[in-house]
Amino acid sequence: MFGFPKAERSDIEGHKRHYLKSVIFQVKFEATDEIGKNKDGIASIFKDQFPRANDLKQGQFEVSFKVDETPIIQSVNQKGAGFQLKPLDGLKVFSFTEDAISLTISGNVYKGFDNIKDNIIHLIEVFKLCKITSFNRVAIRKLNIIEFEVEDSIENQINPMQILELIINPSLIGNTTYFPQSECVIRNIHTINYSKDKNRLNLRYGLVVPDVTIKKGQILVDIDLFTVDNVSVDSLESLSFEINSEIFNIFNWAISEGARKKLRE
């Protein structure tokens, strides 16, 4: 899609772990009241995997990002027509509104693209039920967090900028330790936005403000890739696979060889 080096299949299959905090899959379509009308039917389709259901009332909002980014959890607009489905452990969330469906998966339970693919199969039934034939947006967003220990005092603290250089591809960040007193830097985020034809990419990476309550610093690699083209239901699975593959290419390119090695251990 955007010319990133293609990751070898051995790289993908060789990973024994990941850095994922959450994965978000989303489709958007023309607003329809069929979603609200068929709530019981939709819940029935997912009853085995997502038995918990709750309505989202008017004015209730979930965590979201800017308009041109894929939300972590789908927010509800002021018309308030929405509901959620969850498994018993609550580690996945299906959100349904009149113009969007999103699936948020915790990194703790994400095992690979098959997690998304399996749910697309069930979503096909939802689209038939609600007479949805095409989408104006298909998106996958993957939020990767690499944590490291943070000490109480600067004197005992490992320079976080040096840790950044260990995790992120050196070509992307340059000599970050060149800054004076770089051990005092608490945030260093880089943002790159791509637009090519109908495809969009928001890439953010860098050092996040540490959580001193748990003494953890964090390195972020946030990849949000989506298309704003008109996409048919029949093309959804293949397009989603293509987006997911490109996200892996980007991630593999964005981190250092040392960070990739850790994933294989």
C-alpha positions as CSV (number, residue, x, y, z in Angstrom):
1,M,0.0,0.0,0.0
2,F,2.7,2.5,1.1
3,G,5.9,0.8,-0.1
4,F,7.1,-0.5,3.3
5,P,9.5,-3.4,3.0
6,K,7.6,-6.7,3.0
7,A,8.2,-8.8,6.2
8,E,9.2,-12.3,5.5
9,R,6.8,-15.1,6.4
10,S,9.4,-16.5,8.7
11,D,9.4,-13.3,10.7
12,I,5.6,-13.5,11.2
13,E,5.6,-17.2,12.1
14,G,8.6,-16.9,14.3
15,H,7.1,-14.5,16.7
16,K,6.3,-16.1,20.1
17,R,5.0,-12.9,21.7
18,H,3.9,-9.4,20.9
19,Y,3.8,-5.9,22.3
20,L,0.2,-5.3,21.5
21,K,-2.0,-3.4,24.0
22,S,-5.1,-3.4,21.8
23,V,-6.3,-4.1,18.3
24,I,-9.3,-2.3,16.7
25,F,-11.1,-3.4,13.6
26,Q,-13.8,-1.0,12.3
27,V,-16.2,-0.7,9.3
28,K,-18.3,2.4,8.6
29,F,-21.3,2.6,6.3
30,E,-24.3,4.8,5.5
31,A,-26.4,5.4,8.6
32,T,-29.2,3.0,8.9
33,D,-31.8,2.3,11.6
34,E,-31.6,-1.5,10.8
35,I,-28.8,-1.9,13.4
36,G,-31.1,-0.7,16.2
37,K,-34.1,-2.6,14.9
38,N,-32.2,-5.9,14.7
39,K,-30.3,-5.7,18.0
40,D,-31.8,-9.0,19.2
41,G,-30.9,-10.7,15.9
42,I,-27.4,-9.4,16.0
43,A,-26.9,-10.5,19.6
44,S,-28.2,-14.0,18.7
45,I,-25.5,-14.3,16.0
46,F,-22.8,-13.6,18.5
47,K,-24.4,-15.2,21.6
48,D,-21.8,-18.0,22.0
49,Q,-18.7,-15.8,22.0
50,F,-20.2,-12.4,23.1
51,P,-23.1,-13.3,25.6
52,R,-23.1,-10.0,27.5
53,A,-25.1,-7.1,25.9
54,N,-25.7,-3.6,27.0
55,D,-27.3,-0.5,25.5
56,L,-25.3,2.7,25.0
57,K,-27.6,5.6,26.0
58,Q,-27.8,9.0,24.4
59,G,-24.9,11.2,25.4
60,Q,-22.8,8.2,26.6
61,F,-19.3,8.2,25.0
62,E,-16.4,5.9,25.0
63,V,-12.7,6.8,24.6
64,S,-12.1,8.1,21.1
65,F,-9.6,9.9,18.9
66,K,-9.7,12.6,16.2
67,V,-12.1,12.3,13.3
68,D,-9.3,11.1,11.0
69,E,-8.2,8.3,13.3
70,T,-9.7,5.0,14.2
71,P,-11.2,5.1,17.8
72,I,-10.0,2.7,20.4
73,I,-13.6,2.0,21.2
74,Q,-16.4,3.3,19.0
75,S,-18.1,6.4,20.4
76,V,-21.8,6.9,20.3
77,N,-23.2,10.0,18.6
78,Q,-25.9,12.2,20.0
79,K,-28.6,10.1,18.4
80,G,-27.7,7.4,20.8
81,A,-28.6,4.3,18.7
82,G,-26.0,1.9,19.9
83,F,-25.2,-1.2,21.9
84,Q,-22.2,-3.4,22.9
85,L,-21.5,-7.1,23.0
86,K,-18.8,-8.6,25.2
87,P,-17.5,-12.1,26.2
88,L,-17.6,-13.1,29.8
89,D,-14.1,-12.0,30.4
90,G,-14.7,-8.5,28.9
91,L,-11.4,-8.6,26.9
92,K,-13.2,-8.0,23.6
93,V,-15.8,-5.4,22.8
94,F,-18.1,-5.3,19.8
95,S,-19.7,-1.8,19.4
96,F,-22.7,-1.3,17.1
97,T,-24.1,2.1,16.1
98,E,-26.2,3.3,13.2
99,D,-23.2,3.9,10.9
100,A,-20.3,1.8,12.3
101,I,-19.3,-1.5,13.8
102,S,-16.0,-1.8,15.7
103,L,-14.3,-4.7,17.4
104,T,-11.7,-3.9,20.1
105,I,-9.5,-6.8,21.3
106,S,-7.2,-6.6,24.3
107,G,-3.6,-7.5,23.5
108,N,-3.8,-10.1,26.2
109,V,-6.1,-12.3,24.1
110,Y,-5.1,-11.3,20.5
111,K,-3.6,-14.3,18.7
112,G,-3.3,-13.0,15.2
113,F,-5.4,-12.0,12.2
114,D,-7.6,-15.1,12.6
115,N,-9.2,-13.3,15.6
116,I,-10.5,-10.7,13.2
117,K,-11.2,-13.2,10.4
118,D,-13.4,-15.4,12.6
119,N,-15.6,-12.4,13.5
120,I,-15.8,-11.2,9.9
121,I,-17.5,-14.5,9.1
122,H,-20.2,-13.7,11.7
123,L,-20.4,-10.1,10.6
124,I,-21.4,-11.2,7.1
125,E,-24.6,-12.5,8.7
126,V,-25.2,-9.1,10.4
127,F,-24.7,-7.3,7.1
128,K,-27.3,-9.5,5.4
129,L,-29.7,-9.0,8.3
130,C,-29.3,-5.3,8.2
131,K,-29.2,-4.9,4.4
132,I,-25.7,-3.5,4.4
133,T,-24.0,-4.1,1.1
134,S,-20.9,-1.8,1.2
135,F,-18.7,0.3,3.4
136,N,-17.1,3.8,3.1
137,R,-14.3,3.0,5.6
138,V,-12.5,-0.2,6.6
139,A,-9.8,0.2,9.3
140,I,-7.4,-1.7,11.6
141,R,-5.5,0.0,14.3
142,K,-2.8,-1.7,16.4
143,L,-1.5,-0.1,19.6
144,N,1.9,-1.5,20.7
145,I,3.4,-0.6,24.1
146,I,6.8,-1.7,25.3
147,E,7.3,-1.1,29.0
148,F,10.5,-0.5,31.0
149,E,11.2,0.1,34.7
150,V,11.3,3.7,36.0
151,E,13.3,4.6,39.1
152,D,12.3,7.2,41.7
153,S,15.3,9.5,41.1
154,I,17.0,10.6,37.9
155,E,20.4,9.5,39.4
156,N,19.2,5.9,39.4
157,Q,17.2,6.1,36.2
158,I,18.3,4.6,32.9
159,N,18.2,7.3,30.3
160,P,14.8,6.8,28.6
161,M,16.1,8.2,25.3
162,Q,18.7,5.4,25.2
163,I,15.9,2.9,25.7
164,L,14.1,4.5,22.8
165,E,17.1,4.0,20.6
166,L,17.2,0.3,21.6
167,I,13.5,-0.3,20.6
168,I,12.8,1.9,17.6
169,N,14.6,1.7,14.2
170,P,17.6,4.0,14.6
171,S,16.9,5.6,11.2
172,L,13.6,6.9,12.5
173,I,14.8,8.8,15.6
174,G,18.4,9.8,14.8
175,N,20.8,10.6,17.7
176,T,18.2,11.3,20.5
177,T,20.9,11.4,23.2
178,Y,22.4,14.5,21.5
179,F,20.0,16.6,23.4
180,P,21.5,18.1,26.6
181,Q,20.3,16.4,29.8
182,S,18.4,13.8,27.7
183,E,17.8,11.8,30.8
184,C,15.2,14.4,31.8
185,V,13.1,14.0,28.7
186,I,9.7,12.4,29.6
187,R,8.0,12.6,26.2
188,N,9.2,12.2,22.6
189,I,6.5,11.3,20.2
190,H,6.8,11.4,16.4
191,T,3.7,11.4,14.1
192,I,3.7,10.6,10.4
193,N,0.5,10.8,8.2
194,Y,0.2,9.2,4.8
195,S,-2.4,9.7,2.1
196,K,-2.3,7.6,-1.1
197,D,-5.3,7.3,-3.4
198,K,-8.1,6.1,-1.0
199,N,-5.7,4.7,1.7
200,R,-4.7,6.5,4.8
201,L,-2.0,5.8,7.4
202,N,-1.4,7.4,10.8
203,L,1.8,6.3,12.4
204,R,2.9,7.4,15.9
205,Y,6.0,6.2,17.7
206,G,8.2,7.3,20.6
207,L,8.5,7.8,24.3
208,V,5.2,8.2,26.3
209,V,5.0,10.1,29.6
210,P,5.9,7.5,32.3
211,D,3.3,6.2,34.8
212,V,5.1,6.9,38.1
213,T,2.3,5.2,40.1
214,I,3.5,1.8,38.8
215,K,7.1,2.9,38.0
216,K,6.7,2.0,34.3
217,G,8.0,3.9,31.3
218,Q,6.5,3.2,27.9
219,I,7.6,3.2,24.2
220,L,4.7,3.5,21.8
221,V,4.2,2.2,18.3
222,D,0.7,3.1,17.1
223,I,-0.3,2.1,13.6
224,D,-3.7,3.2,12.2
225,L,-4.4,2.1,8.6
226,F,-7.7,2.5,6.8
227,T,-9.3,3.0,3.4
228,V,-12.0,5.5,2.6
229,D,-12.9,3.8,-0.7
230,N,-16.3,2.2,-1.4
231,V,-15.8,-1.4,-0.4
232,S,-18.2,-4.3,-1.0
233,V,-19.1,-6.9,1.6
234,D,-17.6,-9.6,-0.6
235,S,-14.2,-7.7,-0.6
236,L,-14.1,-7.2,3.2
237,E,-12.1,-10.2,4.2
238,S,-9.4,-9.8,1.5
239,L,-9.0,-6.1,2.1
240,S,-8.8,-6.6,5.9
241,F,-6.0,-9.2,5.3
242,E,-4.2,-6.7,3.1
243,I,-4.4,-4.0,5.7
244,N,-3.3,-6.3,8.4
245,S,-0.3,-7.5,6.4
246,E,0.8,-3.9,5.7
247,I,0.5,-3.0,9.4
248,F,2.9,-5.9,10.2
249,N,5.3,-4.7,7.5
250,I,5.2,-1.2,9.1
251,F,5.7,-2.5,12.6
252,N,8.6,-4.8,11.5
253,W,10.2,-1.8,9.8
254,A,9.6,0.6,12.7
255,I,11.3,-1.4,15.5
256,S,15.0,-2.3,15.9
257,E,16.5,-5.7,15.2
258,G,17.0,-6.1,19.0
259,A,13.3,-5.6,19.6
260,R,12.4,-8.0,16.8
261,K,14.7,-10.6,18.4
262,K,12.9,-10.3,21.7
263,L,9.7,-11.3,19.9
264,R,11.2,-14.5,18.8
265,E,12.6,-15.6,22.1
